[in-house]
Amino acid sequence: MTEDYIRQTILLRLGTIAFETAEAALDPSVDLCAQLALDDDDFWAYVQALGDELGVDVPERDYPELRTVEGGVRYFARTLA
């Protein structure tokens, strides 16, 4: 699975959780919750949906790694390697 595929999957999942997501306006290195005003439930739903789609069971201790787009790309690329 390529990093580009993972990045696109992350952006698609964000679009289903935060409907106002505009890919172009997202800073991939800034906290998603701050950028999109996600609460804990929204973030949990995002992580669960992303993990399901990519076939990865994401433990809660790893959630901080998924707080940015680039962190999520690195996490899933490493986990799926």
C-alpha positions in Angstrom: 0.0 0.0 0.0 1.5 3.3 -1.0 1.7 6.5 1.0 -0.4 8.2 -1.6 -3.1 5.6 -1.3 -3.0 6.0 2.5 -3.1 9.8 2.3 -6.2 9.7 -0.1 -7.9 7.2 2.3 -7.3 9.5 5.2 -8.7 12.5 3.3 -11.8 10.5 2.2 -12.5 9.3 5.8 -12.1 12.9 7.1 -14.7 14.0 4.6 -17.2 11.5 6.0 -16.6 12.7 9.6 -16.1 16.4 9.0 -18.3 17.3 6.1 -16.8 20.8 5.7 -13.3 19.3 5.1 -11.6 21.0 2.2 -8.5 19.1 1.3 -6.7 22.1 -0.1 -7.2 24.0 3.2 -5.8 21.2 5.4 -2.3 21.6 6.7 -1.0 18.0 6.9 1.2 18.8 9.8 -1.3 20.5 12.1 -3.6 18.7 14.5 -6.8 17.6 12.7 -9.0 18.2 15.8 -8.0 21.8 15.9 -8.3 22.4 12.2 -11.7 20.7 11.8 -13.2 21.3 15.3 -13.5 17.5 15.9 -14.5 16.4 19.3 -13.4 13.2 20.9 -16.3 11.2 19.5 -15.6 12.5 16.0 -11.9 11.7 16.2 -12.7 8.2 17.6 -15.1 7.5 14.7 -12.5 8.7 12.2 -9.8 6.4 13.7 -12.2 3.5 13.8 -13.4 4.0 10.2 -9.8 4.5 8.9 -8.6 1.4 10.7 -11.4 -0.7 9.4 -10.9 0.5 5.8 -7.1 -0.2 6.0 -7.5 -3.4 7.9 -5.6 -2.2 11.0 -6.8 -2.5 14.6 -5.5 0.8 16.0 -4.9 0.7 19.8 -5.9 3.7 21.8 -2.3 4.4 22.8 -1.5 5.1 19.1 -4.3 7.6 18.6 -1.9 10.6 19.1 0.1 9.5 16.0 -3.1 10.0 13.9 -3.7 13.5 15.0 -2.2 14.9 11.8 -2.6 13.7 8.2 1.2 13.2 7.8 1.3 11.4 11.2 -1.5 9.1 10.0 0.3 8.4 6.7 3.6 7.5 8.6 1.7 5.3 11.1 -0.2 3.3 8.6 2.7 3.0 6.2 4.8 1.6 9.0 2.1 -0.6 10.4 1.2 -2.1 7.0 4.8 -2.6 5.8 
